[in-house]
């Protein structure tokens, strides 16, 4: 283990244990991280985890050893955080999610970012692929009651979708190919006319879709920038997109 990794473990990162691992759908695992340190975290809904899943593997670069994952659920009193990780890719994160076991130690740090739950609007539109589903579930649960919610959640195979933590399916799912920007825009045009009051859109997942839709909402629909919340989770031409 390198000197930098030793410092990360000892000083910078918190430690947790995997206490639950469940297959949610054909390609998605629920992984629960538990530790006393989680009881002391003031977690903001929509925050993520920076996880050192490759620490100790000398064949990987330091950048490749760190991955960012959405938090699907949190419980400060019981000291756990739940992740829902898709395993379509062959990257280190997918391999780790498939191979990790109960009792394994993981090193992590919370990452606030800007893609957080905002309860200030009257109506919301959630758009994303499978990689963004758990994150959008978390935000949806924390925008308050009596909100108007519309959604366009897509994946090439519907069997990969999974319910939220309470067993519900609050979003509308669509079986669409990768990077279906034109199809999503057509659906958005039908949907935005039904939204009332102050509006917000959350767009997450494929970076190509995020860029195209941000441009569409800003330049075609003339929404203000603060109404458009965008978070690219992955790019087919990059590894480990943050």
ChimeraX commands (.cxc) that place a marker at each C-alpha (Angstrom):
marker #1 position 0.00,0.00,0.00 radius 0.5
marker #1 position 1.36,3.41,-0.98 radius 0.5
marker #1 position 2.12,6.23,1.46 radius 0.5
marker #1 position -0.74,8.32,0.01 radius 0.5
marker #1 position -3.20,5.46,0.51 radius 0.5
marker #1 position -2.06,5.05,4.10 radius 0.5
marker #1 position -2.72,8.75,4.74 radius 0.5
marker #1 position -6.13,8.52,3.05 radius 0.5
marker #1 position -7.16,5.65,5.30 radius 0.5
marker #1 position -5.74,7.08,8.50 radius 0.5
marker #1 position -6.65,10.76,8.20 radius 0.5
marker #1 position -9.00,11.64,5.36 radius 0.5
marker #1 position -11.44,8.78,4.79 radius 0.5
marker #1 position -13.98,7.27,7.16 radius 0.5
marker #1 position -14.35,3.52,7.54 radius 0.5
marker #1 position -17.49,1.40,7.20 radius 0.5
marker #1 position -18.44,-2.26,6.92 radius 0.5
marker #1 position -20.70,-3.88,4.34 radius 0.5
marker #1 position -23.60,-5.32,6.34 radius 0.5
marker #1 position -26.10,-6.01,3.56 radius 0.5
marker #1 position -25.90,-6.90,-0.13 radius 0.5
marker #1 position -29.07,-7.60,-2.14 radius 0.5
marker #1 position -29.69,-8.05,-5.87 radius 0.5
marker #1 position -32.38,-5.47,-6.68 radius 0.5
marker #1 position -32.77,-6.28,-10.38 radius 0.5
marker #1 position -30.89,-8.05,-13.16 radius 0.5
marker #1 position -27.90,-5.68,-12.95 radius 0.5
marker #1 position -28.25,-3.63,-9.76 radius 0.5
marker #1 position -27.06,-4.38,-6.23 radius 0.5
marker #1 position -28.11,-2.71,-3.00 radius 0.5
marker #1 position -25.07,-2.35,-0.73 radius 0.5
marker #1 position -25.37,-1.12,2.87 radius 0.5
marker #1 position -22.42,0.56,4.58 radius 0.5
marker #1 position -22.55,0.73,8.38 radius 0.5
marker #1 position -20.31,2.48,10.91 radius 0.5
marker #1 position -20.39,4.66,14.01 radius 0.5
marker #1 position -18.93,7.53,11.95 radius 0.5
marker #1 position -22.13,7.66,9.87 radius 0.5
marker #1 position -24.05,8.56,13.03 radius 0.5
marker #1 position -22.06,11.80,13.14 radius 0.5
marker #1 position -22.61,12.83,9.52 radius 0.5
marker #1 position -25.14,15.59,8.83 radius 0.5
marker #1 position -26.14,14.08,5.52 radius 0.5
marker #1 position -27.80,16.37,2.96 radius 0.5
marker #1 position -30.20,14.53,0.59 radius 0.5
marker #1 position -28.60,14.39,-2.83 radius 0.5
marker #1 position -25.05,14.11,-1.51 radius 0.5
marker #1 position -22.74,11.35,-2.73 radius 0.5
marker #1 position -19.92,9.20,-1.40 radius 0.5
marker #1 position -16.31,9.21,-2.52 radius 0.5
marker #1 position -15.25,5.62,-2.02 radius 0.5
marker #1 position -11.77,4.12,-2.08 radius 0.5
marker #1 position -12.82,0.80,-3.54 radius 0.5
marker #1 position -9.43,0.14,-5.13 radius 0.5
marker #1 position -7.22,0.92,-2.14 radius 0.5
marker #1 position -4.52,-1.70,-1.80 radius 0.5
marker #1 position -4.57,-2.73,-5.46 radius 0.5
marker #1 position -1.14,-1.81,-6.73 radius 0.5
marker #1 position -2.03,-2.29,-10.41 radius 0.5
marker #1 position -4.44,0.67,-10.35 radius 0.5
marker #1 position -3.71,4.39,-10.46 radius 0.5
marker #1 position -4.86,6.46,-7.48 radius 0.5
marker #1 position -7.56,8.09,-9.63 radius 0.5
marker #1 position -8.90,4.67,-10.60 radius 0.5
marker #1 position -9.08,3.60,-6.97 radius 0.5
marker #1 position -11.60,6.33,-6.07 radius 0.5
marker #1 position -15.20,6.28,-7.24 radius 0.5
marker #1 position -18.22,8.48,-6.55 radius 0.5
marker #1 position -21.62,6.88,-5.83 radius 0.5
marker #1 position -25.04,8.29,-5.06 radius 0.5
marker #1 position -26.55,7.64,-1.65 radius 0.5
marker #1 position -29.92,5.99,-2.07 radius 0.5
marker #1 position -30.93,6.07,1.60 radius 0.5
marker #1 position -29.44,7.16,4.92 radius 0.5
marker #1 position -30.18,6.51,8.58 radius 0.5
marker #1 position -28.15,8.57,11.02 radius 0.5
marker #1 position -29.69,6.95,14.10 radius 0.5
marker #1 position -28.81,3.42,12.99 radius 0.5
marker #1 position -25.57,4.49,11.34 radius 0.5
marker #1 position -25.93,3.27,7.77 radius 0.5
marker #1 position -25.94,4.49,4.17 radius 0.5
marker #1 position -27.45,2.49,1.29 radius 0.5
marker #1 position -26.15,2.48,-2.28 radius 0.5
marker #1 position -27.74,1.04,-5.43 radius 0.5
marker #1 position -24.99,0.25,-7.92 radius 0.5
marker #1 position -25.54,-0.84,-11.53 radius 0.5
marker #1 position -23.05,-3.38,-12.89 radius 0.5
marker #1 position -23.47,-3.06,-16.67 radius 0.5
marker #1 position -19.94,-1.88,-17.26 radius 0.5
marker #1 position -16.67,-3.75,-16.84 radius 0.5
marker #1 position -15.11,-0.95,-14.81 radius 0.5
marker #1 position -13.63,-1.25,-11.35 radius 0.5
marker #1 position -16.84,-0.05,-9.70 radius 0.5
marker #1 position -18.98,-2.69,-11.40 radius 0.5
marker #1 position -16.46,-5.40,-10.56 radius 0.5
marker #1 position -16.36,-4.28,-6.94 radius 0.5
marker #1 position -20.16,-4.23,-6.65 radius 0.5
marker #1 position -20.38,-7.78,-8.01 radius 0.5
marker #1 position -17.52,-9.17,-5.92 radius 0.5
marker #1 position -17.78,-7.39,-2.56 radius 0.5
marker #1 position -18.92,-9.43,0.43 radius 0.5
marker #1 position -20.58,-8.95,3.79 radius 0.5
marker #1 position -17.99,-7.92,6.33 radius 0.5
marker #1 position -15.73,-6.17,3.82 radius 0.5
marker #1 position -14.27,-2.82,4.92 radius 0.5
marker #1 position -14.78,0.23,2.73 radius 0.5
marker #1 position -13.23,3.69,3.02 radius 0.5
marker #1 position -15.38,6.71,2.15 radius 0.5
marker #1 position -16.05,10.43,2.48 radius 0.5
marker #1 position -19.31,12.28,1.86 radius 0.5
marker #1 position -19.39,14.67,-1.09 radius 0.5
marker #1 position -22.03,17.39,-1.01 radius 0.5
marker #1 position -21.89,18.76,-4.57 radius 0.5
marker #1 position -24.71,20.83,-6.07 radius 0.5
marker #1 position -27.17,18.16,-7.23 radius 0.5
marker #1 position -29.19,18.29,-4.02 radius 0.5
marker #1 position -32.84,18.18,-3.02 radius 0.5
marker #1 position -34.46,21.60,-3.47 radius 0.5
marker #1 position -37.95,21.93,-2.00 radius 0.5
marker #1 position -38.59,25.47,-3.27 radius 0.5
marker #1 position -40.57,24.55,-6.42 radius 0.5
marker #1 position -44.19,23.60,-6.99 radius 0.5
marker #1 position -43.57,21.12,-9.80 radius 0.5
marker #1 position -40.65,18.88,-10.73 radius 0.5
marker #1 position -39.48,16.92,-13.74 radius 0.5
marker #1 position -36.97,14.11,-13.19 radius 0.5
marker #1 position -35.01,12.82,-16.19 radius 0.5
marker #1 position -32.33,10.14,-16.03 radius 0.5
marker #1 position -31.11,6.67,-16.84 radius 0.5
marker #1 position -30.53,3.66,-14.59 radius 0.5
marker #1 position -27.29,5.11,-13.20 radius 0.5
marker #1 position -29.23,8.08,-11.80 radius 0.5
marker #1 position -32.30,6.25,-10.46 radius 0.5
marker #1 position -31.28,5.91,-6.79 radius 0.5
marker #1 position -30.12,9.54,-6.68 radius 0.5
marker #1 position -33.39,10.81,-8.16 radius 0.5
marker #1 position -35.35,8.60,-5.75 radius 0.5
marker #1 position -33.52,10.25,-2.83 radius 0.5
marker #1 position -34.23,13.75,-4.13 radius 0.5
marker #1 position -37.88,12.94,-4.82 radius 0.5
marker #1 position -38.37,11.79,-1.22 radius 0.5
marker #1 position -36.96,15.06,0.09 radius 0.5
marker #1 position -38.73,17.80,-1.90 radius 0.5
marker #1 position -41.69,17.92,0.46 radius 0.5
marker #1 position -45.32,16.88,0.17 radius 0.5
marker #1 position -48.02,18.09,-2.20 radius 0.5
marker #1 position -45.58,18.61,-5.08 radius 0.5
marker #1 position -46.40,17.91,-8.71 radius 0.5
marker #1 position -43.93,15.35,-10.04 radius 0.5
marker #1 position -43.37,14.14,-13.61 radius 0.5
marker #1 position -40.57,11.86,-14.75 radius 0.5
marker #1 position -38.79,10.28,-17.70 radius 0.5
marker #1 position -36.55,7.46,-16.46 radius 0.5
marker #1 position -35.13,5.25,-19.19 radius 0.5
marker #1 position -33.00,2.17,-19.80 radius 0.5
marker #1 position -32.48,-0.29,-22.63 radius 0.5
marker #1 position -34.08,-3.03,-20.53 radius 0.5
marker #1 position -36.98,-2.45,-18.14 radius 0.5
marker #1 position -35.99,-5.48,-16.08 radius 0.5
marker #1 position -33.12,-3.43,-14.62 radius 0.5
marker #1 position -35.43,-0.94,-12.88 radius 0.5
marker #1 position -35.99,-1.35,-9.14 radius 0.5
marker #1 position -38.45,0.18,-6.64 radius 0.5
marker #1 position -37.61,2.87,-4.12 radius 0.5
marker #1 position -36.76,1.97,-0.52 radius 0.5
marker #1 position -40.44,1.79,0.47 radius 0.5
marker #1 position -41.25,-0.60,-2.39 radius 0.5
marker #1 position -43.00,2.05,-4.49 radius 0.5
marker #1 position -42.44,3.00,-8.14 radius 0.5
marker #1 position -42.98,6.80,-8.11 radius 0.5
marker #1 position -41.44,7.40,-11.56 radius 0.5
marker #1 position -42.47,6.63,-15.14 radius 0.5
marker #1 position -40.11,4.15,-16.81 radius 0.5
marker #1 position -39.32,3.92,-20.51 radius 0.5
marker #1 position -37.43,1.28,-22.47 radius 0.5
marker #1 position -35.12,3.34,-24.69 radius 0.5
marker #1 position -31.67,2.81,-26.22 radius 0.5
marker #1 position -28.52,4.58,-25.03 radius 0.5
marker #1 position -28.43,8.34,-25.67 radius 0.5
marker #1 position -32.11,8.73,-26.72 radius 0.5
marker #1 position -32.02,12.53,-26.74 radius 0.5
marker #1 position -34.59,13.06,-29.51 radius 0.5
marker #1 position -37.12,10.73,-27.89 radius 0.5
marker #1 position -36.68,12.40,-24.50 radius 0.5
marker #1 position -37.08,15.90,-25.94 radius 0.5
marker #1 position -40.31,14.83,-27.65 radius 0.5
marker #1 position -41.60,13.53,-24.31 radius 0.5
marker #1 position -40.46,16.70,-22.52 radius 0.5
marker #1 position -42.47,18.85,-24.93 radius 0.5
marker #1 position -45.58,16.89,-23.96 radius 0.5
marker #1 position -44.83,17.03,-20.26 radius 0.5
marker #1 position -43.71,20.61,-19.50 radius 0.5
marker #1 position -47.06,22.05,-20.53 radius 0.5
marker #1 position -48.68,20.17,-17.63 radius 0.5
marker #1 position -46.30,21.54,-14.98 radius 0.5
marker #1 position -47.68,24.29,-12.77 radius 0.5
marker #1 position -46.24,27.06,-10.65 radius 0.5
marker #1 position -42.50,27.31,-10.04 radius 0.5
marker #1 position -40.73,24.54,-11.96 radius 0.5
marker #1 position -37.47,22.62,-11.57 radius 0.5
marker #1 position -35.94,19.89,-13.70 radius 0.5
marker #1 position -33.34,17.37,-12.54 radius 0.5
marker #1 position -31.33,15.77,-15.37 radius 0.5
marker #1 position -28.79,13.04,-14.60 radius 0.5
marker #1 position -26.91,10.10,-16.10 radius 0.5
marker #1 position -25.36,10.00,-19.57 radius 0.5
marker #1 position -23.32,13.18,-20.07 radius 0.5
marker #1 position -24.43,13.46,-23.71 radius 0.5
marker #1 position -28.08,13.55,-22.67 radius 0.5
marker #1 position -27.34,15.99,-19.85 radius 0.5
marker #1 position -25.64,18.47,-22.18 radius 0.5
marker #1 position -28.30,18.24,-24.88 radius 0.5
marker #1 position -31.20,18.63,-22.46 radius 0.5
marker #1 position -29.60,21.49,-20.57 radius 0.5
marker #1 position -29.25,23.30,-23.90 radius 0.5
marker #1 position -32.86,22.49,-24.80 radius 0.5
marker #1 position -34.35,23.76,-21.52 radius 0.5
marker #1 position -32.20,26.89,-21.52 radius 0.5
marker #1 position -32.33,27.91,-25.17 radius 0.5
marker #1 position -35.51,26.34,-26.54 radius 0.5
marker #1 position -37.81,26.45,-23.52 radius 0.5
marker #1 position -36.08,29.55,-22.10 radius 0.5
marker #1 position -35.93,28.27,-18.56 radius 0.5
marker #1 position -33.62,30.11,-16.17 radius 0.5
marker #1 position -30.34,28.36,-15.35 radius 0.5
marker #1 position -31.32,28.00,-11.69 radius 0.5
marker #1 position -34.35,25.94,-12.76 radius 0.5
marker #1 position -32.14,23.34,-14.50 radius 0.5
marker #1 position -30.17,20.99,-12.27 radius 0.5
marker #1 position -27.81,18.72,-14.20 radius 0.5
marker #1 position -25.46,15.94,-13.08 radius 0.5
marker #1 position -23.55,13.79,-15.62 radius 0.5
marker #1 position -22.77,10.44,-14.01 radius 0.5
marker #1 position -20.94,8.81,-16.89 radius 0.5
marker #1 position -19.57,9.28,-20.40 radius 0.5
marker #1 position -19.00,6.39,-22.84 radius 0.5
marker #1 position -15.65,7.89,-23.84 radius 0.5
marker #1 position -14.32,8.27,-20.31 radius 0.5
marker #1 position -13.57,6.06,-17.32 radius 0.5
marker #1 position -14.65,7.07,-13.85 radius 0.5
marker #1 position -16.51,10.27,-14.68 radius 0.5
marker #1 position -16.98,12.34,-11.54 radius 0.5
marker link #1:1,2 radius 0.2
marker link #1:2,3 radius 0.2
marker link #1:3,4 radius 0.2
marker link #1:4,5 radius 0.2
marker link #1:5,6 radius 0.2
marker link #1:6,7 radius 0.2
marker link #1:7,8 radius 0.2
marker link #1:8,9 radius 0.2
marker link #1:9,10 radius 0.2
marker link #1:10,11 radius 0.2
marker link #1:11,12 radius 0.2
marker link #1:12,13 radius 0.2
marker link #1:13,14 radius 0.2
marker link #1:14,15 radius 0.2
marker link #1:15,16 radius 0.2
marker link #1:16,17 radius 0.2
marker link #1:17,18 radius 0.2
marker link #1:18,19 radius 0.2
marker link #1:19,20 radius 0.2
marker link #1:20,21 radius 0.2
marker link #1:21,22 radius 0.2
marker link #1:22,23 radius 0.2
marker link #1:23,24 radius 0.2
marker link #1:24,25 radius 0.2
marker link #1:25,26 radius 0.2
marker link #1:26,27 radius 0.2
marker link #1:27,28 radius 0.2
marker link #1:28,29 radius 0.2
marker link #1:29,30 radius 0.2
marker link #1:30,31 radius 0.2
marker link #1:31,32 radius 0.2
marker link #1:32,33 radius 0.2
marker link #1:33,34 radius 0.2
marker link #1:34,35 radius 0.2
marker link #1:35,36 radius 0.2
marker link #1:36,37 radius 0.2
marker link #1:37,38 radius 0.2
marker link #1:38,39 radius 0.2
marker link #1:39,40 radius 0.2
marker link #1:40,41 radius 0.2
marker link #1:41,42 radius 0.2
marker link #1:42,43 radius 0.2
marker link #1:43,44 radius 0.2
marker link #1:44,45 radius 0.2
marker link #1:45,46 radius 0.2
marker link #1:46,47 radius 0.2
marker link #1:47,48 radius 0.2
marker link #1:48,49 radius 0.2
marker link #1:49,50 radius 0.2
marker link #1:50,51 radius 0.2
marker link #1:51,52 radius 0.2
marker link #1:52,53 radius 0.2
marker link #1:53,54 radius 0.2
marker link #1:54,55 radius 0.2
marker link #1:55,56 radius 0.2
marker link #1:56,57 radius 0.2
marker link #1:57,58 radius 0.2
marker link #1:58,59 radius 0.2
marker link #1:59,60 radius 0.2
marker link #1:60,61 radius 0.2
marker link #1:61,62 radius 0.2
marker link #1:62,63 radius 0.2
marker link #1:63,64 radius 0.2
marker link #1:64,65 radius 0.2
marker link #1:65,66 radius 0.2
marker link #1:66,67 radius 0.2
marker link #1:67,68 radius 0.2
marker link #1:68,69 radius 0.2
marker link #1:69,70 radius 0.2
marker link #1:70,71 radius 0.2
marker link #1:71,72 radius 0.2
marker link #1:72,73 radius 0.2
marker link #1:73,74 radius 0.2
marker link #1:74,75 radius 0.2
marker link #1:75,76 radius 0.2
marker link #1:76,77 radius 0.2
marker link #1:77,78 radius 0.2
marker link #1:78,79 radius 0.2
marker link #1:79,80 radius 0.2
marker link #1:80,81 radius 0.2
marker link #1:81,82 radius 0.2
marker link #1:82,83 radius 0.2
marker link #1:83,84 radius 0.2
marker link #1:84,85 radius 0.2
marker link #1:85,86 radius 0.2
marker link #1:86,87 radius 0.2
marker link #1:87,88 radius 0.2
marker link #1:88,89 radius 0.2
marker link #1:89,90 radius 0.2
marker link #1:90,91 radius 0.2
marker link #1:91,92 radius 0.2
marker link #1:92,93 radius 0.2
marker link #1:93,94 radius 0.2
marker link #1:94,95 radius 0.2
marker link #1:95,96 radius 0.2
marker link #1:96,97 radius 0.2
marker link #1:97,98 radius 0.2
marker link #1:98,99 radius 0.2
marker link #1:99,100 radius 0.2
marker link #1:100,101 radius 0.2
marker link #1:101,102 radius 0.2
marker link #1:102,103 radius 0.2
marker link #1:103,104 radius 0.2
marker link #1:104,105 radius 0.2
marker link #1:105,106 radius 0.2
marker link #1:106,107 radius 0.2
marker link #1:107,108 radius 0.2
marker link #1:108,109 radius 0.2
marker link #1:109,110 radius 0.2
marker link #1:110,111 radius 0.2
marker link #1:111,112 radius 0.2
marker link #1:112,113 radius 0.2
marker link #1:113,114 radius 0.2
marker link #1:114,115 radius 0.2
marker link #1:115,116 radius 0.2
marker link #1:116,117 radius 0.2
marker link #1:117,118 radius 0.2
marker link #1:118,119 radius 0.2
marker link #1:119,120 radius 0.2
marker link #1:120,121 radius 0.2
marker link #1:121,122 radius 0.2
marker link #1:122,123 radius 0.2
marker link #1:123,124 radius 0.2
marker link #1:124,125 radius 0.2
marker link #1:125,126 radius 0.2
marker link #1:126,127 radius 0.2
marker link #1:127,128 radius 0.2
marker link #1:128,129 radius 0.2
marker link #1:129,130 radius 0.2
marker link #1:130,131 radius 0.2
marker link #1:131,132 radius 0.2
marker link #1:132,133 radius 0.2
marker link #1:133,134 radius 0.2
marker link #1:134,135 radius 0.2
marker link #1:135,136 radius 0.2
marker link #1:136,137 radius 0.2
marker link #1:137,138 radius 0.2
marker link #1:138,139 radius 0.2
marker link #1:139,140 radius 0.2
marker link #1:140,141 radius 0.2
marker link #1:141,142 radius 0.2
marker link #1:142,143 radius 0.2
marker link #1:143,144 radius 0.2
marker link #1:144,145 radius 0.2
marker link #1:145,146 radius 0.2
marker link #1:146,147 radius 0.2
marker link #1:147,148 radius 0.2
marker link #1:148,149 radius 0.2
marker link #1:149,150 radius 0.2
marker link #1:150,151 radius 0.2
marker link #1:151,152 radius 0.2
marker link #1:152,153 radius 0.2
marker link #1:153,154 radius 0.2
marker link #1:154,155 radius 0.2
marker link #1:155,156 radius 0.2
marker link #1:156,157 radius 0.2
marker link #1:157,158 radius 0.2
marker link #1:158,159 radius 0.2
marker link #1:159,160 radius 0.2
marker link #1:160,161 radius 0.2
marker link #1:161,162 radius 0.2
marker link #1:162,163 radius 0.2
marker link #1:163,164 radius 0.2
marker link #1:164,165 radius 0.2
marker link #1:165,166 radius 0.2
marker link #1:166,167 radius 0.2
marker link #1:167,168 radius 0.2
marker link #1:168,169 radius 0.2
marker link #1:169,170 radius 0.2
marker link #1:170,171 radius 0.2
marker link #1:171,172 radius 0.2
marker link #1:172,173 radius 0.2
marker link #1:173,174 radius 0.2
marker link #1:174,175 radius 0.2
marker link #1:175,176 radius 0.2
marker link #1:176,177 radius 0.2
marker link #1:177,178 radius 0.2
marker link #1:178,179 radius 0.2
marker link #1:179,180 radius 0.2
marker link #1:180,181 radius 0.2
marker link #1:181,182 radius 0.2
marker link #1:182,183 radius 0.2
marker link #1:183,184 radius 0.2
marker link #1:184,185 radius 0.2
marker link #1:185,186 radius 0.2
marker link #1:186,187 radius 0.2
marker link #1:187,188 radius 0.2
marker link #1:188,189 radius 0.2
marker link #1:189,190 radius 0.2
marker link #1:190,191 radius 0.2
marker link #1:191,192 radius 0.2
marker link #1:192,193 radius 0.2
marker link #1:193,194 radius 0.2
marker link #1:194,195 radius 0.2
marker link #1:195,196 radius 0.2
marker link #1:196,197 radius 0.2
marker link #1:197,198 radius 0.2
marker link #1:198,199 radius 0.2
marker link #1:199,200 radius 0.2
marker link #1:200,201 radius 0.2
marker link #1:201,202 radius 0.2
marker link #1:202,203 radius 0.2
marker link #1:203,204 radius 0.2
marker link #1:204,205 radius 0.2
marker link #1:205,206 radius 0.2
marker link #1:206,207 radius 0.2
marker link #1:207,208 radius 0.2
marker link #1:208,209 radius 0.2
marker link #1:209,210 radius 0.2
marker link #1:210,211 radius 0.2
marker link #1:211,212 radius 0.2
marker link #1:212,213 radius 0.2
marker link #1:213,214 radius 0.2
marker link #1:214,215 radius 0.2
marker link #1:215,216 radius 0.2
marker link #1:216,217 radius 0.2
marker link #1:217,218 radius 0.2
marker link #1:218,219 radius 0.2
marker link #1:219,220 radius 0.2
marker link #1:220,221 radius 0.2
marker link #1:221,222 radius 0.2
marker link #1:222,223 radius 0.2
marker link #1:223,224 radius 0.2
marker link #1:224,225 radius 0.2
marker link #1:225,226 radius 0.2
marker link #1:226,227 radius 0.2
marker link #1:227,228 radius 0.2
marker link #1:228,229 radius 0.2
marker link #1:229,230 radius 0.2
marker link #1:230,231 radius 0.2
marker link #1:231,232 radius 0.2
marker link #1:232,233 radius 0.2
marker link #1:233,234 radius 0.2
marker link #1:234,235 radius 0.2
marker link #1:235,236 radius 0.2
marker link #1:236,237 radius 0.2
marker link #1:237,238 radius 0.2
marker link #1:238,239 radius 0.2
marker link #1:239,240 radius 0.2
marker link #1:240,241 radius 0.2
marker link #1:241,242 radius 0.2
view
